[in-house]
């Protein structure tokens, strides 16, 4: 997974038609939800920040944001993007399954967006991550997860997911994914075909990873098991379905991998 995102880091913004516009739009959408569910929220921890899409969006709206990600290359780019916008965000490399050791228990909100948690391939690892997230929160703090709705996705081999064409800096890019399912997991190949419009030379990049096509019902169940209360699915508020929950009571005991 780390290699996938290290290789994707220079191209990540191309996933969006207009990354800066998406940053603004997602900031507006997340801010509305946060103000509705957890009024007075000030500090946010993004445990899968990537190149900073949501972290930058929320920092631009006055939140105190901390971000971490497994990919050192994405953290390097996130720092660059934040500096370019004169935004102060504390970025570091880290695994969401070890979030409490890295960040402590001081946040009003923890987020993980862009379908990041399905990179964890077992229910045990998902539960561990959710327990780490709740350990990072103050009492009354919230959690926002954004994911694909895999109930709507076909199963099979050679499933093509087109992302369209992008153009910048004299180059044109064709983006698409190919999925190959084995049970509830699938191998993903993300292709970027780069054409130099002046020379017509073409270069192809392929990044590969594996995902767990976990259901939103299962994620809600695991978040509740981790200790979150008022766990619910939220549709129509963001570009992906959201799963949210609240730390309503103190969680003093740190999680470990052997807990059920």
KAPE-V860537 format. One record per pair of residues at least 12 apart in sequence whose C-alpha atoms are under 7 Angstrom apart, sorted by the first residue. I is the first residue (numbers start at 1). GAP is how many residues later the second one is. D is the distance in Angstrom with one decimal. If there is no record, write none. Layout:
i & gap & d
I & GAP & D
I & GAP & D
This chain:
i & gap & d
1 & 208 & 5.8
2 & 68 & 6.1
2 & 69 & 5.2
4 & 203 & 5.4
4 & 204 & 5.8
4 & 205 & 6.1
5 & 66 & 5.9
5 & 69 & 6.8
6 & 65 & 5.7
6 & 66 & 6.9
6 & 67 & 4.9
6 & 68 & 6.2
7 & 200 & 6.6
8 & 199 & 6.8
9 & 42 & 7.0
9 & 64 & 6.1
9 & 65 & 5.1
14 & 152 & 6.7
15 & 148 & 7.0
17 & 149 & 6.9
23 & 30 & 5.6
23 & 31 & 6.6
23 & 34 & 5.3
24 & 33 & 6.0
26 & 28 & 6.8
26 & 31 & 6.8
27 & 27 & 6.6
27 & 30 & 4.5
27 & 31 & 5.4
29 & 208 & 6.3
29 & 209 & 6.1
38 & 104 & 6.8
41 & 67 & 5.5
42 & 21 & 5.3
42 & 22 & 6.1
42 & 66 & 6.4
43 & 20 & 5.9
43 & 21 & 4.7
43 & 22 & 5.9
43 & 64 & 5.3
43 & 65 & 5.2
43 & 66 & 6.4
44 & 19 & 6.8
44 & 20 & 6.1
44 & 21 & 4.8
44 & 22 & 6.3
44 & 63 & 5.9
44 & 64 & 6.1
44 & 65 & 4.8
44 & 66 & 5.8
45 & 20 & 5.9
45 & 21 & 4.9
45 & 22 & 5.8
45 & 62 & 6.5
45 & 64 & 6.2
45 & 65 & 4.7
45 & 66 & 6.2
46 & 20 & 6.2
46 & 21 & 4.6
46 & 22 & 6.3
46 & 64 & 5.8
46 & 65 & 4.8
46 & 66 & 5.9
47 & 20 & 6.0
47 & 21 & 5.1
47 & 22 & 6.1
47 & 49 & 5.4
47 & 64 & 6.4
47 & 65 & 5.7
48 & 20 & 5.9
48 & 21 & 4.7
48 & 64 & 5.4
48 & 68 & 6.6
49 & 18 & 5.5
49 & 19 & 5.7
49 & 20 & 5.6
50 & 19 & 6.1
50 & 24 & 5.3
50 & 25 & 6.6
50 & 28 & 6.9
51 & 23 & 5.0
51 & 24 & 6.2
51 & 26 & 5.6
51 & 27 & 4.1
52 & 26 & 4.9
55 & 12 & 6.6
56 & 26 & 6.5
59 & 28 & 7.0
65 & 24 & 5.6
65 & 25 & 6.9
66 & 23 & 5.8
66 & 24 & 4.8
66 & 25 & 6.0
67 & 23 & 6.2
67 & 24 & 4.7
67 & 25 & 6.5
68 & 23 & 5.5
68 & 24 & 4.8
68 & 25 & 5.3
68 & 26 & 5.4
69 & 23 & 6.9
69 & 24 & 5.1
69 & 25 & 5.2
69 & 26 & 6.3
70 & 23 & 5.5
70 & 24 & 5.0
70 & 25 & 5.3
71 & 22 & 6.6
72 & 21 & 5.8
75 & 16 & 6.5
75 & 17 & 6.5
75 & 18 & 6.6
79 & 12 & 6.8
96 & 33 & 5.8
97 & 31 & 6.0
97 & 32 & 4.4
97 & 35 & 6.1
98 & 34 & 6.5
99 & 33 & 5.7
99 & 34 & 6.6
100 & 32 & 5.6
100 & 35 & 6.1
100 & 36 & 5.3
103 & 33 & 6.9
104 & 32 & 5.5
105 & 30 & 6.0
105 & 31 & 3.9
105 & 32 & 5.3
105 & 33 & 6.3
106 & 30 & 6.2
106 & 31 & 5.9
106 & 32 & 5.8
107 & 29 & 6.2
107 & 30 & 4.8
107 & 31 & 5.7
108 & 29 & 5.9
108 & 30 & 5.9
108 & 33 & 4.5
108 & 34 & 6.4
109 & 28 & 6.6
109 & 32 & 5.4
109 & 33 & 4.7
109 & 34 & 5.6
110 & 23 & 6.5
110 & 32 & 6.4
110 & 33 & 4.8
110 & 34 & 6.4
111 & 32 & 5.7
111 & 33 & 4.7
111 & 34 & 5.9
112 & 32 & 6.4
112 & 33 & 5.0
112 & 34 & 6.5
113 & 32 & 5.5
113 & 33 & 4.5
113 & 34 & 6.9
114 & 32 & 5.9
114 & 33 & 6.3
115 & 31 & 5.7
115 & 32 & 4.1
115 & 33 & 6.0
118 & 93 & 5.4
118 & 94 & 5.0
118 & 95 & 6.6
118 & 96 & 6.6
119 & 91 & 6.6
119 & 92 & 4.9
119 & 93 & 6.3
120 & 92 & 6.8
121 & 90 & 6.5
121 & 91 & 5.1
127 & 95 & 5.7
127 & 99 & 6.2
128 & 127 & 6.7
128 & 128 & 6.8
128 & 129 & 6.2
130 & 93 & 6.0
130 & 96 & 5.9
131 & 95 & 5.0
131 & 124 & 5.8
132 & 123 & 6.5
134 & 113 & 6.5
135 & 116 & 6.3
135 & 119 & 6.7
139 & 108 & 5.5
139 & 109 & 5.8
139 & 110 & 5.8
139 & 111 & 5.7
140 & 106 & 6.1
140 & 107 & 5.0
140 & 108 & 4.9
141 & 105 & 5.7
141 & 106 & 5.4
142 & 103 & 5.8
142 & 104 & 4.4
142 & 105 & 6.2
143 & 101 & 5.4
143 & 102 & 5.3
143 & 103 & 6.2
144 & 98 & 6.6
144 & 99 & 5.9
144 & 100 & 4.7
145 & 97 & 5.5
145 & 98 & 5.1
145 & 99 & 6.3
146 & 94 & 5.8
146 & 95 & 5.8
146 & 96 & 4.5
146 & 97 & 6.4
147 & 93 & 5.8
147 & 94 & 5.9
147 & 95 & 6.5
148 & 92 & 6.1
148 & 93 & 6.6
149 & 66 & 6.9
149 & 67 & 6.6
149 & 92 & 6.8
150 & 63 & 5.8
150 & 64 & 6.8
150 & 65 & 6.0
151 & 64 & 6.6
155 & 26 & 6.1
156 & 24 & 6.1
156 & 25 & 5.3
157 & 22 & 6.4
157 & 23 & 4.2
157 & 24 & 5.9
158 & 20 & 5.8
158 & 21 & 5.7
158 & 22 & 5.7
159 & 19 & 5.3
159 & 20 & 4.9
159 & 21 & 6.6
160 & 16 & 6.9
160 & 17 & 5.7
160 & 18 & 4.6
160 & 19 & 6.5
161 & 15 & 5.5
161 & 16 & 4.9
161 & 17 & 6.2
162 & 13 & 6.4
162 & 14 & 4.3
162 & 15 & 6.3
163 & 12 & 5.1
163 & 13 & 5.2
170 & 26 & 6.4
170 & 27 & 5.7
171 & 23 & 6.7
171 & 24 & 5.5
171 & 25 & 4.6
171 & 26 & 5.4
172 & 22 & 5.8
172 & 23 & 5.1
172 & 24 & 6.6
172 & 25 & 6.8
173 & 19 & 6.3
173 & 20 & 5.4
173 & 21 & 4.6
173 & 22 & 6.3
174 & 18 & 5.7
174 & 19 & 5.1
174 & 20 & 6.8
175 & 16 & 5.7
175 & 17 & 4.8
175 & 18 & 6.6
176 & 14 & 6.0
176 & 15 & 5.5
176 & 16 & 7.0
177 & 12 & 5.5
177 & 13 & 4.4
177 & 14 & 6.0
178 & 12 & 6.6
184 & 28 & 6.1
184 & 29 & 5.4
185 & 26 & 5.6
185 & 27 & 4.5
185 & 28 & 5.6
186 & 24 & 5.7
186 & 25 & 5.5
186 & 26 & 6.7
187 & 22 & 6.0
187 & 23 & 4.5
187 & 24 & 6.6
188 & 20 & 5.6
188 & 21 & 5.3
188 & 22 & 5.8
189 & 17 & 6.3
189 & 18 & 5.6
189 & 19 & 4.5
189 & 20 & 6.7
190 & 16 & 5.5
190 & 17 & 5.1
190 & 18 & 6.3
191 & 14 & 5.7
191 & 15 & 4.5
191 & 16 & 6.6
192 & 12 & 5.8
192 & 13 & 5.1
192 & 14 & 6.4
193 & 12 & 6.3
220 & 12 & 6.7
220 & 23 & 6.8
228 & 17 & 5.4
228 & 18 & 5.3
228 & 19 & 5.2
229 & 16 & 5.6
229 & 17 & 5.2
229 & 18 & 6.2
229 & 19 & 6.3
230 & 15 & 5.4
230 & 16 & 6.2
231 & 13 & 5.5
231 & 14 & 4.2
232 & 12 & 5.6
232 & 13 & 6.6
